[in-house]
Amino acid sequence: MKKSIILLYGILAYCVFLVAFMYAIGFIGNILVPKSIDSGTETTLFSSILINVVLLSVFALQHSIMARPAFKKWFTTIISPAMERSTYILLSSLALMLIYWQWQPITITVWETNSKIAIDILTGIFFLGWLIVLLSTFMINHFELFGLAQIIDNLKNKQTPNPKFQTNYLYKIVRHPIMLGFIIAFWATPTMTVGHLLFTLVTTLYILIAVKYLEEKDLRKYIGEEYEIYQKEVPMVVPFSKKNSKIKSVK
């Protein structure tokens, strides 16, 4: 019974993630969703900036703290290790939904293009960014990344092995293609408002700081010299920013 409950919990967490991910595309792109980054009732500029920064900070804190090995070690003394990743994904998705719900639009235009060609190009780049995000998860292990492998293994009385270090496909070009995809999607827009720019600047800054000073520190400690070599040969998020970047896939 316990294993069945954990299985259902993990499936629920994954479904919530899918909803949050799909809504993010509409939210950032102002496409089809009832509440987007530029829709809703506007309040004062100071109030809007304050609320939005708090919302983004809640997500950043949850996302960073729960991803640290020390927190995971403590957390799995409270819940089943099979549920740890699913719980992380569920709470991250709920933090995103809080942003969608409470985001305060600031619709002052920073830049805008009326050229159909430019609009089509920027829209195409926007969707390319999201495609990079999605494909990059499958280039490592999508089902392990989002907790599904763990709950299936738990159902089979198996322990999920530690993730393998892999540098497949886009991971040969940048070390963090998922983050590159997010950055592309956030910046590629034919109409950039102050609210959208605030979201983009804060999230881009958070991605760069968290990846460089938190995630990569953990990866160096976990993987060791192999990751240090990878760091020297492959750029973090800007493609082709290092000369002679050559790395073979690690299987």
C-alpha positions in Angstrom: 0.0 0.0 0.0 2.8 2.4 0.9 4.6 1.8 -2.4 1.3 2.4 -4.3 0.8 5.6 -2.5 4.3 6.8 -3.3 3.7 5.8 -6.9 0.5 7.8 -7.1 2.2 10.7 -5.4 5.1 10.7 -7.9 2.7 10.6 -10.8 0.7 13.5 -9.3 3.9 15.5 -8.9 4.9 14.9 -12.5 1.4 15.9 -13.8 1.6 19.1 -11.7 5.0 19.8 -13.3 3.6 19.3 -16.8 0.8 21.8 -16.1 3.3 24.3 -14.7 5.7 23.8 -17.6 3.0 24.2 -20.3 1.5 27.2 -18.5 5.0 28.8 -18.3 5.1 28.9 -22.1 1.8 30.7 -22.2 2.6 33.0 -19.3 5.9 34.2 -20.6 4.7 34.4 -24.2 1.3 36.0 -23.5 -0.3 33.1 -25.3 -3.7 31.5 -24.6 -3.5 31.6 -20.8 -6.0 33.5 -18.7 -3.2 35.2 -16.7 0.1 36.1 -18.3 3.1 38.2 -17.5 1.5 41.3 -19.1 -2.1 40.8 -18.2 -4.1 41.6 -15.0 -4.8 44.7 -13.0 -1.9 47.0 -12.6 -1.0 48.6 -9.3 1.7 51.1 -8.4 5.2 50.6 -9.8 6.9 50.2 -6.5 4.3 47.7 -5.2 4.5 45.7 -8.3 8.3 45.4 -8.3 8.3 44.5 -4.6 5.7 41.8 -5.0 7.3 40.3 -8.1 10.7 40.2 -6.6 9.3 38.5 -3.5 7.6 35.9 -5.7 10.8 35.2 -7.6 12.8 35.0 -4.4 10.4 32.4 -3.0 11.0 30.2 -6.0 14.7 30.8 -6.0 15.1 29.9 -2.3 12.9 26.8 -2.6 14.7 25.7 -5.8 18.2 26.2 -4.4 17.8 25.0 -0.8 16.0 21.8 -1.6 18.6 21.0 -4.3 21.5 21.0 -1.9 22.9 17.6 -0.9 22.9 18.5 2.8 19.2 19.3 2.6 18.4 16.1 0.7 20.3 14.0 3.3 18.2 15.6 6.1 15.0 15.5 4.1 15.2 11.8 3.4 15.3 11.1 7.1 11.7 12.4 7.2 10.3 11.1 3.9 11.1 8.1 1.8 14.1 8.6 -0.5 11.9 7.5 -3.4 9.7 10.6 -2.8 12.5 13.2 -2.4 12.8 14.1 -6.1 9.0 14.1 -6.7 8.5 16.4 -3.6 11.2 18.8 -5.0 9.4 18.8 -8.4 6.0 19.3 -6.8 7.1 22.2 -4.6 9.0 23.9 -7.5 5.9 23.6 -9.6 3.7 25.1 -6.9 6.1 27.9 -6.4 5.8 28.6 -10.2 2.0 28.6 -10.0 2.2 31.1 -7.1 4.1 33.4 -9.5 1.5 32.9 -12.3 -1.3 33.7 -9.8 0.1 36.7 -8.0 2.4 38.3 -10.6 1.8 42.0 -10.9 2.0 43.2 -14.6 4.0 46.3 -15.4 3.1 47.0 -19.0 5.4 50.0 -19.7 7.0 49.1 -23.0 10.8 48.8 -23.1 11.0 47.7 -26.7 8.6 46.6 -29.4 8.7 45.6 -33.0 5.9 45.8 -35.5 7.8 44.0 -38.3 6.1 40.8 -39.1 9.4 39.2 -40.0 11.0 40.2 -36.7 7.9 39.0 -34.8 8.0 35.7 -36.5 11.8 35.3 -35.9 11.6 36.2 -32.2 8.5 34.0 -31.7 10.4 31.1 -33.4 13.4 31.7 -31.1 11.1 31.8 -28.1 9.7 28.3 -28.9 13.2 27.1 -29.8 14.2 28.0 -26.2 11.5 25.9 -24.7 12.3 23.0 -27.1 15.9 23.1 -26.0 14.7 22.9 -22.3 12.6 19.9 -23.0 15.0 18.0 -25.3 17.9 18.6 -22.8 16.0 16.7 -20.1 15.9 13.6 -22.3 19.6 13.9 -23.2 20.4 13.0 -19.6 17.5 11.1 -17.9 14.1 12.8 -18.1 12.4 10.3 -15.9 15.0 10.3 -13.2 15.2 14.1 -13.3 11.5 14.4 -12.5 11.3 11.6 -10.0 9.5 8.9 -12.1 12.4 6.5 -12.2 12.7 6.6 -8.4 9.0 5.8 -7.7 9.0 2.9 -10.3 12.2 1.4 -8.8 10.6 1.7 -5.4 7.6 -0.2 -6.6 10.0 -2.9 -7.8 11.9 -3.1 -4.5 14.9 -1.6 -6.3 17.1 1.3 -5.3 17.6 3.9 -8.0 21.4 4.1 -8.8 23.1 7.5 -8.5 22.8 9.6 -11.7 25.5 9.0 -14.2 27.6 11.8 -15.5 26.7 12.3 -19.2 27.7 14.8 -21.9 25.4 13.8 -24.7 24.4 16.1 -27.6 23.8 19.6 -26.4 25.8 18.9 -23.3 28.9 18.8 -25.5 28.2 22.5 -26.5 27.3 23.9 -23.0 27.3 22.4 -19.6 23.8 23.6 -18.8 21.6 23.5 -21.9 18.4 23.5 -19.9 19.3 26.8 -18.4 20.4 28.1 -21.8 16.9 27.2 -23.2 15.2 29.1 -20.4 17.4 32.2 -20.9 16.6 32.1 -24.7 12.9 31.8 -24.1 12.8 34.5 -21.5 14.6 37.1 -23.6 13.1 36.3 -27.1 10.0 38.5 -27.3 8.8 41.1 -29.9 7.3 43.2 -27.0 9.4 43.6 -23.9 7.5 45.3 -21.0 9.1 46.4 -17.7 7.4 43.5 -16.0 8.7 41.0 -18.5 12.2 42.6 -18.3 12.1 42.4 -14.5 11.2 38.7 -14.6 13.9 38.1 -17.3 16.7 40.0 -15.5 16.0 38.4 -12.1 15.7 34.9 -13.4 18.8 35.2 -15.7 20.8 36.5 -12.7 19.6 33.8 -10.5 20.4 31.1 -13.1 23.9 32.3 -13.6 24.7 32.7 -9.8 23.0 29.4 -8.8 24.6 27.4 -11.5 28.1 28.8 -11.0 28.3 29.0 -7.2 25.9 26.3 -6.0 25.2 23.6 -8.6 28.7 23.4 -10.1 30.2 23.3 -6.7 28.1 20.3 -5.8 28.9 18.6 -9.2 32.7 19.1 -8.7 32.4 17.5 -5.3 30.3 14.6 -6.5 31.9 13.8 -9.8 35.5 15.1 -9.1 38.3 15.6 -11.6 36.2 14.5 -14.6 33.8 17.4 -14.1 36.7 19.8 -13.6 38.0 18.8 -17.0 34.5 19.2 -18.4 34.3 22.7 -17.0 37.6 23.7 -18.6 36.6 22.3 -22.0 32.9 23.3 -22.3 31.3 26.7 -21.6 28.7 27.0 -18.9 25.7 28.5 -20.8 27.2 30.5 -23.7 27.8 28.2 -26.7 31.3 28.3 -28.4 32.6 30.8 -25.8 35.6 28.6 -25.2 38.2 27.8 -27.8 39.0 24.2 -28.8 36.0 22.8 -26.9 36.2 19.1 -27.5 34.6 16.5 -25.3 33.4 12.9 -25.9 30.1 11.6 -24.7 30.3 9.9 -21.3 28.1 6.9 -21.3 
